[in-house]
Amino acid sequence: SFICPEGEELKRRNFNKKRQQFEYMASMKTCGRCHLLDQCTRSKTGRSLKRHLRQNEL
């Protein structure tokens, strides 16, 4: 998993088979009350991160 700048865990939510990537997301509830939201993401649904299945090998 990954950690956002405020220390919250981004949990693995989805896997895109075509692109072979995982999407990690924080809950909007968590992001919605965070004072770093404007600095952290432009997304209205909260912070997310996409990583390829073989990212560690790159």
mmCIF file of the N, C-alpha and C atoms, coordinates in Angstrom:
data_MODEL
# 
_entry.id   MODEL 
# 
loop_
_atom_site.group_PDB 
_atom_site.id 
_atom_site.type_symbol 
_atom_site.label_atom_id 
_atom_site.label_alt_id 
_atom_site.label_comp_id 
_atom_site.label_asym_id 
_atom_site.label_entity_id 
_atom_site.label_seq_id 
_atom_site.pdbx_PDB_ins_code 
_atom_site.Cartn_x 
_atom_site.Cartn_y 
_atom_site.Cartn_z 
_atom_site.occupancy 
_atom_site.B_iso_or_equiv 
_atom_site.pdbx_formal_charge 
_atom_site.auth_seq_id 
_atom_site.auth_comp_id 
_atom_site.auth_asym_id 
_atom_site.auth_atom_id 
_atom_site.pdbx_PDB_model_num 
ATOM 1   N N  . SER A 1 1  ? 0.840   -1.188 0.000   1.00 0.00 ? 1  SER A N  1 
ATOM 2   C CA . SER A 1 1  ? 0.000   0.000  0.000   1.00 0.00 ? 1  SER A CA 1 
ATOM 3   C C  . SER A 1 1  ? 0.883   1.248  0.000   1.00 0.00 ? 1  SER A C  1 
ATOM 4   N N  . PHE A 1 2  ? 0.254   2.388  -0.160  1.00 0.00 ? 2  PHE A N  1 
ATOM 5   C CA . PHE A 1 2  ? 0.958   3.665  -0.207  1.00 0.00 ? 2  PHE A CA 1 
ATOM 6   C C  . PHE A 1 2  ? 0.369   4.595  0.843   1.00 0.00 ? 2  PHE A C  1 
ATOM 7   N N  . ILE A 1 3  ? 1.130   5.597  1.224   1.00 0.00 ? 3  ILE A N  1 
ATOM 8   C CA . ILE A 1 3  ? 0.719   6.548  2.253   1.00 0.00 ? 3  ILE A CA 1 
ATOM 9   C C  . ILE A 1 3  ? 0.669   7.951  1.643   1.00 0.00 ? 3  ILE A C  1 
ATOM 10  N N  . CYS A 1 4  ? -0.395  8.689  1.922   1.00 0.00 ? 4  CYS A N  1 
ATOM 11  C CA . CYS A 1 4  ? -0.540  10.056 1.418   1.00 0.00 ? 4  CYS A CA 1 
ATOM 12  C C  . CYS A 1 4  ? 0.304   11.010 2.270   1.00 0.00 ? 4  CYS A C  1 
ATOM 13  N N  . PRO A 1 5  ? 0.455   12.276 1.838   1.00 0.00 ? 5  PRO A N  1 
ATOM 14  C CA . PRO A 1 5  ? 1.258   13.244 2.605   1.00 0.00 ? 5  PRO A CA 1 
ATOM 15  C C  . PRO A 1 5  ? 0.774   13.474 4.040   1.00 0.00 ? 5  PRO A C  1 
ATOM 16  N N  . GLU A 1 6  ? -0.489  13.219 4.314   1.00 0.00 ? 6  GLU A N  1 
ATOM 17  C CA . GLU A 1 6  ? -1.033  13.405 5.664   1.00 0.00 ? 6  GLU A CA 1 
ATOM 18  C C  . GLU A 1 6  ? -0.902  12.137 6.506   1.00 0.00 ? 6  GLU A C  1 
ATOM 19  N N  . GLY A 1 7  ? -0.380  11.057 5.902   1.00 0.00 ? 7  GLY A N  1 
ATOM 20  C CA . GLY A 1 7  ? -0.154  9.820  6.643   1.00 0.00 ? 7  GLY A CA 1 
ATOM 21  C C  . GLY A 1 7  ? -1.276  8.802  6.549   1.00 0.00 ? 7  GLY A C  1 
ATOM 22  N N  . GLU A 1 8  ? -2.257  9.044  5.693   1.00 0.00 ? 8  GLU A N  1 
ATOM 23  C CA . GLU A 1 8  ? -3.366  8.101  5.518   1.00 0.00 ? 8  GLU A CA 1 
ATOM 24  C C  . GLU A 1 8  ? -2.996  7.047  4.470   1.00 0.00 ? 8  GLU A C  1 
ATOM 25  N N  . GLU A 1 9  ? -3.469  5.828  4.682   1.00 0.00 ? 9  GLU A N  1 
ATOM 26  C CA . GLU A 1 9  ? -3.176  4.733  3.765   1.00 0.00 ? 9  GLU A CA 1 
ATOM 27  C C  . GLU A 1 9  ? -4.043  4.806  2.510   1.00 0.00 ? 9  GLU A C  1 
ATOM 28  N N  . LEU A 1 10 ? -3.409  4.629  1.352   1.00 0.00 ? 10 LEU A N  1 
ATOM 29  C CA . LEU A 1 10 ? -4.130  4.482  0.091   1.00 0.00 ? 10 LEU A CA 1 
ATOM 30  C C  . LEU A 1 10 ? -4.293  2.983  -0.127  1.00 0.00 ? 10 LEU A C  1 
ATOM 31  N N  . LYS A 1 11 ? -5.517  2.518  -0.186  1.00 0.00 ? 11 LYS A N  1 
ATOM 32  C CA . LYS A 1 11 ? -5.777  1.084  -0.301  1.00 0.00 ? 11 LYS A CA 1 
ATOM 33  C C  . LYS A 1 11 ? -5.998  0.683  -1.752  1.00 0.00 ? 11 LYS A C  1 
ATOM 34  N N  . ARG A 1 12 ? -5.564  -0.532 -2.074  1.00 0.00 ? 12 ARG A N  1 
ATOM 35  C CA . ARG A 1 12 ? -5.747  -1.033 -3.437  1.00 0.00 ? 12 ARG A CA 1 
ATOM 36  C C  . ARG A 1 12 ? -7.227  -1.270 -3.687  1.00 0.00 ? 12 ARG A C  1 
ATOM 37  N N  . ARG A 1 13 ? -7.762  -0.626 -4.739  1.00 0.00 ? 13 ARG A N  1 
ATOM 38  C CA . ARG A 1 13 ? -9.196  -0.682 -5.025  1.00 0.00 ? 13 ARG A CA 1 
ATOM 39  C C  . ARG A 1 13 ? -9.532  -1.399 -6.323  1.00 0.00 ? 13 ARG A C  1 
ATOM 40  N N  . ASN A 1 14 ? -8.767  -1.139 -7.372  1.00 0.00 ? 14 ASN A N  1 
ATOM 41  C CA . ASN A 1 14 ? -9.109  -1.667 -8.691  1.00 0.00 ? 14 ASN A CA 1 
ATOM 42  C C  . ASN A 1 14 ? -7.880  -2.216 -9.388  1.00 0.00 ? 14 ASN A C  1 
ATOM 43  N N  . PHE A 1 15 ? -8.144  -3.079 -10.389 1.00 0.00 ? 15 PHE A N  1 
ATOM 44  C CA . PHE A 1 15 ? -7.085  -3.559 -11.267 1.00 0.00 ? 15 PHE A CA 1 
ATOM 45  C C  . PHE A 1 15 ? -7.576  -3.442 -12.698 1.00 0.00 ? 15 PHE A C  1 
ATOM 46  N N  . ASN A 1 16 ? -6.830  -2.727 -13.532 1.00 0.00 ? 16 ASN A N  1 
ATOM 47  C CA . ASN A 1 16 ? -7.163  -2.559 -14.938 1.00 0.00 ? 16 ASN A CA 1 
ATOM 48  C C  . ASN A 1 16 ? -6.410  -3.630 -15.722 1.00 0.00 ? 16 ASN A C  1 
ATOM 49  N N  . LYS A 1 17 ? -7.133  -4.643 -16.219 1.00 0.00 ? 17 LYS A N  1 
ATOM 50  C CA . LYS A 1 17 ? -6.487  -5.755 -16.923 1.00 0.00 ? 17 LYS A CA 1 
ATOM 51  C C  . LYS A 1 17 ? -5.791  -5.304 -18.195 1.00 0.00 ? 17 LYS A C  1 
ATOM 52  N N  . LYS A 1 18 ? -6.432  -4.411 -18.934 1.00 0.00 ? 18 LYS A N  1 
ATOM 53  C CA . LYS A 1 18 ? -5.860  -3.955 -20.203 1.00 0.00 ? 18 LYS A CA 1 
ATOM 54  C C  . LYS A 1 18 ? -4.527  -3.243 -19.989 1.00 0.00 ? 18 LYS A C  1 
ATOM 55  N N  . ARG A 1 19 ? -4.466  -2.388 -19.009 1.00 0.00 ? 19 ARG A N  1 
ATOM 56  C CA . ARG A 1 19 ? -3.241  -1.623 -18.735 1.00 0.00 ? 19 ARG A CA 1 
ATOM 57  C C  . ARG A 1 19 ? -2.331  -2.300 -17.718 1.00 0.00 ? 19 ARG A C  1 
ATOM 58  N N  . GLN A 1 20 ? -2.811  -3.387 -17.121 1.00 0.00 ? 20 GLN A N  1 
ATOM 59  C CA . GLN A 1 20 ? -2.031  -4.114 -16.120 1.00 0.00 ? 20 GLN A CA 1 
ATOM 60  C C  . GLN A 1 20 ? -1.594  -3.206 -14.974 1.00 0.00 ? 20 GLN A C  1 
ATOM 61  N N  . GLN A 1 21 ? -2.552  -2.450 -14.434 1.00 0.00 ? 21 GLN A N  1 
ATOM 62  C CA . GLN A 1 21 ? -2.209  -1.541 -13.343 1.00 0.00 ? 21 GLN A CA 1 
ATOM 63  C C  . GLN A 1 21 ? -3.229  -1.584 -12.215 1.00 0.00 ? 21 GLN A C  1 
ATOM 64  N N  . PHE A 1 22 ? -2.712  -1.406 -11.023 1.00 0.00 ? 22 PHE A N  1 
ATOM 65  C CA . PHE A 1 22 ? -3.533  -1.313 -9.827  1.00 0.00 ? 22 PHE A CA 1 
ATOM 66  C C  . PHE A 1 22 ? -3.811  0.151  -9.541  1.00 0.00 ? 22 PHE A C  1 
ATOM 67  N N  . GLU A 1 23 ? -4.979  0.424  -8.961  1.00 0.00 ? 23 GLU A N  1 
ATOM 68  C CA . GLU A 1 23 ? -5.292  1.778  -8.518  1.00 0.00 ? 23 GLU A CA 1 
ATOM 69  C C  . GLU A 1 23 ? -5.446  1.755  -7.005  1.00 0.00 ? 23 GLU A C  1 
ATOM 70  N N  . TYR A 1 24 ? -4.719  2.630  -6.351  1.00 0.00 ? 24 TYR A N  1 
ATOM 71  C CA . TYR A 1 24 ? -4.776  2.782  -4.906  1.00 0.00 ? 24 TYR A CA 1 
ATOM 72  C C  . TYR A 1 24 ? -5.491  4.089  -4.612  1.00 0.00 ? 24 TYR A C  1 
ATOM 73  N N  . MET A 1 25 ? -6.396  4.073  -3.642  1.00 0.00 ? 25 MET A N  1 
ATOM 74  C CA . MET A 1 25 ? -7.184  5.270  -3.349  1.00 0.00 ? 25 MET A CA 1 
ATOM 75  C C  . MET A 1 25 ? -7.379  5.462  -1.856  1.00 0.00 ? 25 MET A C  1 
ATOM 76  N N  . ALA A 1 26 ? -7.472  6.719  -1.470  1.00 0.00 ? 26 ALA A N  1 
ATOM 77  C CA . ALA A 1 26 ? -7.916  7.075  -0.123  1.00 0.00 ? 26 ALA A CA 1 
ATOM 78  C C  . ALA A 1 26 ? -9.420  7.287  -0.217  1.00 0.00 ? 26 ALA A C  1 
ATOM 79  N N  . SER A 1 27 ? -10.109 7.136  0.868   1.00 0.00 ? 27 SER A N  1 
ATOM 80  C CA . SER A 1 27 ? -11.553 7.368  0.831   1.00 0.00 ? 27 SER A CA 1 
ATOM 81  C C  . SER A 1 27 ? -11.829 8.864  0.728   1.00 0.00 ? 27 SER A C  1 
ATOM 82  N N  . MET A 1 28 ? -12.908 9.228  0.053   1.00 0.00 ? 28 MET A N  1 
ATOM 83  C CA . MET A 1 28 ? -13.268 10.640 -0.070  1.00 0.00 ? 28 MET A CA 1 
ATOM 84  C C  . MET A 1 28 ? -13.607 11.217 1.294   1.00 0.00 ? 28 MET A C  1 
ATOM 85  N N  . LYS A 1 29 ? -14.110 10.389 2.178   1.00 0.00 ? 29 LYS A N  1 
ATOM 86  C CA . LYS A 1 29 ? -14.406 10.842 3.541   1.00 0.00 ? 29 LYS A CA 1 
ATOM 87  C C  . LYS A 1 29 ? -13.119 11.339 4.210   1.00 0.00 ? 29 LYS A C  1 
ATOM 88  N N  . THR A 1 30 ? -12.058 10.586 4.046   1.00 0.00 ? 30 THR A N  1 
ATOM 89  C CA . THR A 1 30 ? -10.765 10.965 4.614   1.00 0.00 ? 30 THR A CA 1 
ATOM 90  C C  . THR A 1 30 ? -10.228 12.221 3.940   1.00 0.00 ? 30 THR A C  1 
ATOM 91  N N  . CYS A 1 31 ? -10.239 12.246 2.619   1.00 0.00 ? 31 CYS A N  1 
ATOM 92  C CA . CYS A 1 31 ? -9.709  13.400 1.875   1.00 0.00 ? 31 CYS A CA 1 
ATOM 93  C C  . CYS A 1 31 ? -10.559 14.646 2.091   1.00 0.00 ? 31 CYS A C  1 
ATOM 94  N N  . GLY A 1 32 ? -11.849 14.475 2.200   1.00 0.00 ? 32 GLY A N  1 
ATOM 95  C CA . GLY A 1 32 ? -12.750 15.612 2.333   1.00 0.00 ? 32 GLY A CA 1 
ATOM 96  C C  . GLY A 1 32 ? -12.517 16.448 3.577   1.00 0.00 ? 32 GLY A C  1 
ATOM 97  N N  . ARG A 1 33 ? -11.987 15.835 4.622   1.00 0.00 ? 33 ARG A N  1 
ATOM 98  C CA . ARG A 1 33 ? -11.748 16.581 5.861   1.00 0.00 ? 33 ARG A CA 1 
ATOM 99  C C  . ARG A 1 33 ? -10.269 16.957 6.052   1.00 0.00 ? 33 ARG A C  1 
ATOM 100 N N  . CYS A 1 34 ? -9.455  16.696 5.030   1.00 0.00 ? 34 CYS A N  1 
ATOM 101 C CA . CYS A 1 34 ? -8.016  16.946 5.131   1.00 0.00 ? 34 CYS A CA 1 
ATOM 102 C C  . CYS A 1 34 ? -7.659  18.379 4.743   1.00 0.00 ? 34 CYS A C  1 
ATOM 103 N N  . HIS A 1 35 ? -6.813  19.019 5.538   1.00 0.00 ? 35 HIS A N  1 
ATOM 104 C CA . HIS A 1 35 ? -6.393  20.391 5.246   1.00 0.00 ? 35 HIS A CA 1 
ATOM 105 C C  . HIS A 1 35 ? -5.360  20.469 4.113   1.00 0.00 ? 35 HIS A C  1 
ATOM 106 N N  . LEU A 1 36 ? -4.814  19.335 3.675   1.00 0.00 ? 36 LEU A N  1 
ATOM 107 C CA . LEU A 1 36 ? -3.838  19.304 2.583   1.00 0.00 ? 36 LEU A CA 1 
ATOM 108 C C  . LEU A 1 36 ? -4.464  18.949 1.233   1.00 0.00 ? 36 LEU A C  1 
ATOM 109 N N  . LEU A 1 37 ? -5.774  18.811 1.179   1.00 0.00 ? 37 LEU A N  1 
ATOM 110 C CA . LEU A 1 37 ? -6.445  18.342 -0.037  1.00 0.00 ? 37 LEU A CA 1 
ATOM 111 C C  . LEU A 1 37 ? -6.039  19.142 -1.274  1.00 0.00 ? 37 LEU A C  1 
ATOM 112 N N  . ASP A 1 38 ? -6.051  20.453 -1.203  1.00 0.00 ? 38 ASP A N  1 
ATOM 113 C CA . ASP A 1 38 ? -5.714  21.284 -2.363  1.00 0.00 ? 38 ASP A CA 1 
ATOM 114 C C  . ASP A 1 38 ? -4.269  21.095 -2.823  1.00 0.00 ? 38 ASP A C  1 
ATOM 115 N N  . GLN A 1 39 ? -3.391  20.741 -1.921  1.00 0.00 ? 39 GLN A N  1 
ATOM 116 C CA . GLN A 1 39 ? -1.985  20.521 -2.261  1.00 0.00 ? 39 GLN A CA 1 
ATOM 117 C C  . GLN A 1 39 ? -1.735  19.091 -2.736  1.00 0.00 ? 39 GLN A C  1 
ATOM 118 N N  . CYS A 1 40 ? -2.618  18.196 -2.375  1.00 0.00 ? 40 CYS A N  1 
ATOM 119 C CA . CYS A 1 40 ? -2.426  16.766 -2.590  1.00 0.00 ? 40 CYS A CA 1 
ATOM 120 C C  . CYS A 1 40 ? -2.991  16.277 -3.931  1.00 0.00 ? 40 CYS A C  1 
ATOM 121 N N  . THR A 1 41 ? -4.175  16.776 -4.316  1.00 0.00 ? 41 THR A N  1 
ATOM 122 C CA . THR A 1 41 ? -4.832  16.296 -5.526  1.00 0.00 ? 41 THR A CA 1 
ATOM 123 C C  . THR A 1 41 ? -5.804  17.334 -6.071  1.00 0.00 ? 41 THR A C  1 
ATOM 124 N N  . ARG A 1 42 ? -6.064  17.240 -7.366  1.00 0.00 ? 42 ARG A N  1 
ATOM 125 C CA . ARG A 1 42 ? -7.088  18.082 -7.985  1.00 0.00 ? 42 ARG A CA 1 
ATOM 126 C C  . ARG A 1 42 ? -8.393  17.311 -8.144  1.00 0.00 ? 42 ARG A C  1 
ATOM 127 N N  . SER A 1 43 ? -8.367  16.022 -7.837  1.00 0.00 ? 43 SER A N  1 
ATOM 128 C CA . SER A 1 43 ? -9.528  15.157 -8.013  1.00 0.00 ? 43 SER A CA 1 
ATOM 129 C C  . SER A 1 43 ? -10.628 15.470 -7.003  1.00 0.00 ? 43 SER A C  1 
ATOM 130 N N  . LYS A 1 44 ? -11.846 15.432 -7.457  1.00 0.00 ? 44 LYS A N  1 
ATOM 131 C CA . LYS A 1 44 ? -12.995 15.639 -6.571  1.00 0.00 ? 44 LYS A CA 1 
ATOM 132 C C  . LYS A 1 44 ? -13.321 14.372 -5.773  1.00 0.00 ? 44 LYS A C  1 
ATOM 133 N N  . THR A 1 45 ? -12.747 13.239 -6.173  1.00 0.00 ? 45 THR A N  1 
ATOM 134 C CA . THR A 1 45 ? -13.011 11.978 -5.483  1.00 0.00 ? 45 THR A CA 1 
ATOM 135 C C  . THR A 1 45 ? -11.888 11.572 -4.536  1.00 0.00 ? 45 THR A C  1 
ATOM 136 N N  . GLY A 1 46 ? -10.906 12.438 -4.331  1.00 0.00 ? 46 GLY A N  1 
ATOM 137 C CA . GLY A 1 46 ? -9.815  12.142 -3.410  1.00 0.00 ? 46 GLY A CA 1 
ATOM 138 C C  . GLY A 1 46 ? -8.565  11.662 -4.127  1.00 0.00 ? 46 GLY A C  1 
ATOM 139 N N  . ARG A 1 47 ? -7.538  11.458 -3.361  1.00 0.00 ? 47 ARG A N  1 
ATOM 140 C CA . ARG A 1 47 ? -6.235  11.066 -3.913  1.00 0.00 ? 47 ARG A CA 1 
ATOM 141 C C  . ARG A 1 47 ? -6.265  9.637  -4.428  1.00 0.00 ? 47 ARG A C  1 
ATOM 142 N N  . SER A 1 48 ? -5.628  9.427  -5.578  1.00 0.00 ? 48 SER A N  1 
ATOM 143 C CA . SER A 1 48 ? -5.469  8.077  -6.110  1.00 0.00 ? 48 SER A CA 1 
ATOM 144 C C  . SER A 1 48 ? -4.090  7.965  -6.742  1.00 0.00 ? 48 SER A C  1 
ATOM 145 N N  . LEU A 1 49 ? -3.649  6.744  -6.886  1.00 0.00 ? 49 LEU A N  1 
ATOM 146 C CA . LEU A 1 49 ? -2.324  6.461  -7.410  1.00 0.00 ? 49 LEU A CA 1 
ATOM 147 C C  . LEU A 1 49 ? -2.436  5.203  -8.255  1.00 0.00 ? 49 LEU A C  1 
ATOM 148 N N  . LYS A 1 50 ? -1.844  5.196  -9.440  1.00 0.00 ? 50 LYS A N  1 
ATOM 149 C CA . LYS A 1 50 ? -1.877  4.022  -10.314 1.00 0.00 ? 50 LYS A CA 1 
ATOM 150 C C  . LYS A 1 50 ? -0.464  3.493  -10.476 1.00 0.00 ? 50 LYS A C  1 
ATOM 151 N N  . ARG A 1 51 ? -0.326  2.188  -10.321 1.00 0.00 ? 51 ARG A N  1 
ATOM 152 C CA . ARG A 1 51 ? 0.973   1.539  -10.443 1.00 0.00 ? 51 ARG A CA 1 
ATOM 153 C C  . ARG A 1 51 ? 0.836   0.285  -11.293 1.00 0.00 ? 51 ARG A C  1 
ATOM 154 N N  . HIS A 1 52 ? 1.773   0.132  -12.234 1.00 0.00 ? 52 HIS A N  1 
ATOM 155 C CA . HIS A 1 52 ? 1.793   -1.032 -13.108 1.00 0.00 ? 52 HIS A CA 1 
ATOM 156 C C  . HIS A 1 52 ? 2.086   -2.284 -12.287 1.00 0.00 ? 52 HIS A C  1 
ATOM 157 N N  . LEU A 1 53 ? 1.542   -3.391 -12.743 1.00 0.00 ? 53 LEU A N  1 
ATOM 158 C CA . LEU A 1 53 ? 1.716   -4.678 -12.072 1.00 0.00 ? 53 LEU A CA 1 
ATOM 159 C C  . LEU A 1 53 ? 3.192   -4.985 -11.814 1.00 0.00 ? 53 LEU A C  1 
ATOM 160 N N  . ARG A 1 54 ? 4.053   -4.627 -12.756 1.00 0.00 ? 54 ARG A N  1 
ATOM 161 C CA . ARG A 1 54 ? 5.481   -4.932 -12.637 1.00 0.00 ? 54 ARG A CA 1 
ATOM 162 C C  . ARG A 1 54 ? 6.315   -3.686 -12.337 1.00 0.00 ? 54 ARG A C  1 
ATOM 163 N N  . GLN A 1 55 ? 5.736   -2.719 -11.664 1.00 0.00 ? 55 GLN A N  1 
ATOM 164 C CA . GLN A 1 55 ? 6.403   -1.447 -11.354 1.00 0.00 ? 55 GLN A CA 1 
ATOM 165 C C  . GLN A 1 55 ? 7.743   -1.650 -10.650 1.00 0.00 ? 55 GLN A C  1 
ATOM 166 N N  . ASN A 1 56 ? 7.804   -2.605 -9.753  1.00 0.00 ? 56 ASN A N  1 
ATOM 167 C CA . ASN A 1 56 ? 9.038   -2.834 -8.984  1.00 0.00 ? 56 ASN A CA 1 
ATOM 168 C C  . ASN A 1 56 ? 10.195  -3.303 -9.851  1.00 0.00 ? 56 ASN A C  1 
ATOM 169 N N  . GLU A 1 57 ? 9.886   -3.861 -11.022 1.00 0.00 ? 57 GLU A N  1 
ATOM 170 C CA . GLU A 1 57 ? 10.929  -4.364 -11.908 1.00 0.00 ? 57 GLU A CA 1 
ATOM 171 C C  . GLU A 1 57 ? 11.502  -3.276 -12.807 1.00 0.00 ? 57 GLU A C  1 
ATOM 172 N N  . LEU A 1 58 ? 10.844  -2.128 -12.861 1.00 0.00 ? 58 LEU A N  1 
ATOM 173 C CA . LEU A 1 58 ? 11.315  -1.047 -13.744 1.00 0.00 ? 58 LEU A CA 1 
ATOM 174 C C  . LEU A 1 58 ? 12.465  -0.288 -13.127 1.00 0.00 ? 58 LEU A C  1 
# 
